[in-house]
Amino acid sequence: MAQTVISLCHQHLKKCFQTLEMTNKAWNLVLAECTPLISSLGNLGEQLRALDNVQLDLTPLHRFPDLKERLRFKLLQAVDVVLCKLTDKVDELQKLLKTLNNQVSTAFQFYEHNTDTLDLATCTLRSATSPSIADMLEWLQDAHNYYCSQFRRRKYLLQVLRPDDLVFMEEVSKRWESFYSADGEEHIEDTLSRVCLFVDS
Amino acid sequence: MDENVTPGRKGNLTGSARKLKDNAADWHNFILKWERLNDEGSAHATKIVNLVLSKESAKETTLLPGADQSDTGLSVADTSSVPSSRTELFTDLEEECTKLQEIVEKMAHIVSKMEKIVSSEKGICDLETFQFGAKGRDCPLFLTWSTSQFVDVSSRLYGCYRQELALKQLILRQLAHTSDPQLSMVYLSAWLYQPYIDDKTKLLLESLLLETGHRT
């Protein structure tokens, strides 16, 4: 009986780590697709600021009627297009997070329903090819929390971004990049390499 | 008579309907060509701005060795290297300006063809007034538009592109002589985003294509 529960728990954990590996790859791909969009946004911010700073009446452009308003409208339209594309990308991140969340929740629910069998001694037992259940659950929770926090930060940044806040617009690229956590990424990579024998077994 | 059928739904058009349908196709092709030229021009305009900005920074570096006369070997090496790179800068700048000029000339050619469309449609309208009186024909040539509506749409489209061309001609004249990076950026934005060609222009073109049966 105990062996069956342990084996089922291992099955759940394997699925979780397979999903984590898939999430990690897909997540980084989506983020790479966001980079040029974020830099476009910063660039549009610079263009809007330049348009604000230049007094068109004192330049050769003064003879063009409504140029400032028309150009601002066009630039804001371009901002909208980029923001729509970025929102789609963040939605993709949310989908990845949801899949991971479902998988991790299932593993935790299984553990909680079987705490009688999966006692402390069983959960902390490990072998050369298999880390302990307790360790693996902890790593999964850490990975899930990392992606949750990454998602929330990026989504919040896009939600509070206002095209009329030019300083914010110009800094958006820096802020977006500042969310990248080398430690967090390393932690995920470490986790995946620690469990690779277990997943393949 | 050919003029009395509903040519929008027939294969072989003749007379005014044929001319108006061909003009609509020309509008579509001219605008596509314009957009292509705009993208090409934008790349050259960006290069021009970058070259002007590096020319300005090169000017500053050439001032430095001259200010300090005590420099010997290093300043000679510096002054000999800077002019050659500056000459290169000027050559590149001239090259890019020539390319941008060629693009603007092609755009001007497109606009002159657009003007001819407007004048030919005005001619069609005058012909109809002569044939059917001030009220015009009873039955529309295509779906719902009267012939004067074609003239109106073409004139509005032409007006947008004429204004945009004037803006581009000014940008061409000013771009290489502007050392203010902010103004250069405004020029680049204005080139790329074409403020006088708005969504209404696209809507007019699409309506024209729909009316003449190019779009279904």
Chai-1 contact restraints between the chains, C-beta under 6 A:
chainA,res_idxA,chainB,res_idxB,connection_type,confidence,min_distance_angstrom,max_distance_angstrom,comment,restraint_id
A,Q47,B,M185,contact,1.0,0.0,6.0,A-B,restraint_1
A,Q47,B,S189,contact,1.0,0.0,6.0,A-B,restraint_2
A,A50,B,Q182,contact,1.0,0.0,6.0,A-B,restraint_3
A,A50,B,M185,contact,1.0,0.0,6.0,A-B,restraint_4
A,A50,B,V186,contact,1.0,0.0,6.0,A-B,restraint_5
A,L51,B,V186,contact,1.0,0.0,6.0,A-B,restraint_6
A,N53,B,Q182,contact,1.0,0.0,6.0,A-B,restraint_7
A,V54,B,Q182,contact,1.0,0.0,6.0,A-B,restraint_8
A,V54,B,L183,contact,1.0,0.0,6.0,A-B,restraint_9
A,V54,B,V186,contact,1.0,0.0,6.0,A-B,restraint_10
A,T59,B,L183,contact,1.0,0.0,6.0,A-B,restraint_11
A,P60,B,L170,contact,1.0,0.0,6.0,A-B,restraint_12
A,P60,B,Q174,contact,1.0,0.0,6.0,A-B,restraint_13
A,F64,B,L167,contact,1.0,0.0,6.0,A-B,restraint_14
A,L67,B,P195,contact,1.0,0.0,6.0,A-B,restraint_15
A,R70,B,P195,contact,1.0,0.0,6.0,A-B,restraint_16
A,L71,B,S189,contact,1.0,0.0,6.0,A-B,restraint_17
A,L71,B,A190,contact,1.0,0.0,6.0,A-B,restraint_18
A,L71,B,P195,contact,1.0,0.0,6.0,A-B,restraint_19
A,K74,B,Y193,contact,1.0,0.0,6.0,A-B,restraint_20
A,K74,B,P195,contact,1.0,0.0,6.0,A-B,restraint_21
